């Protein structure tokens, strides 16, 4: 029995170590990136996306008692999340082309 308990405790500790970072950690990363002189735009965008997605998921769970203004805000957050997703996709494309740490707000070079 003690051996089984030891295995269970090891499994529990491994699962706790493998949990994804929470919103607080991503807020910390986001603020850290903003404070840097040379911002890494991919990390900044990913942190912003995760924060938005997590907060949006929490808000959507409680939509029953929302007012019209709150629903408009949720809609704006969804649009913002889609823009962030596109921005991350665009940054990945630029990285594949060899452009490292491109500013996502620069003008498009598409014809």
QUIJOZI-V844925 format. One record per backbone hydrogen bond with DSSP energy under -0.5 kcal/mol. NH is the residue of the N-H (numbers start at 1). CO is the residue of the C=O. E is the energy in kcal/mol with one decimal. If there is no record, write none. Layout:
BEGIN
NH:CO:E
NH:CO:E
END
This chain:
BEGIN
5:1:-2.4
6:2:-2.1
7:3:-2.1
8:4:-2.5
9:5:-2.5
10:6:-2.2
11:7:-2.3
12:8:-2.5
13:9:-2.2
14:10:-2.1
15:11:-2.2
16:12:-2.0
17:13:-1.6
18:14:-1.3
19:16:-0.7
26:22:-1.7
27:23:-2.6
28:24:-2.0
29:25:-2.4
30:26:-2.5
31:27:-2.5
32:28:-2.3
33:29:-2.4
34:30:-2.1
35:31:-1.6
36:32:-0.8
36:33:-0.6
39:37:-0.8
41:39:-0.9
44:40:-2.3
45:41:-2.6
46:42:-2.5
47:43:-2.6
48:44:-2.2
49:45:-2.5
50:46:-2.5
51:47:-2.4
52:48:-2.4
53:49:-2.9
54:50:-2.5
55:51:-2.4
56:52:-2.4
57:53:-2.1
58:54:-1.9
59:55:-1.9
60:56:-2.7
61:57:-1.5
62:58:-0.6
62:59:-1.1
63:60:-1.2
66:63:-1.7
71:67:-1.8
72:68:-2.0
73:69:-2.0
74:70:-2.3
75:71:-2.3
76:72:-2.3
77:73:-2.2
78:74:-2.1
79:75:-2.2
80:76:-2.4
81:77:-2.3
82:78:-2.0
83:79:-2.1
84:80:-2.3
85:81:-2.2
86:82:-2.2
87:83:-2.4
88:84:-2.6
89:85:-2.2
90:86:-2.7
91:87:-2.4
92:88:-2.2
93:89:-2.1
94:90:-2.3
95:91:-2.2
96:92:-2.3
97:93:-1.3
98:95:-1.2
99:94:-2.6
100:98:-0.9
102:99:-0.5
104:102:-0.5
106:103:-1.7
END
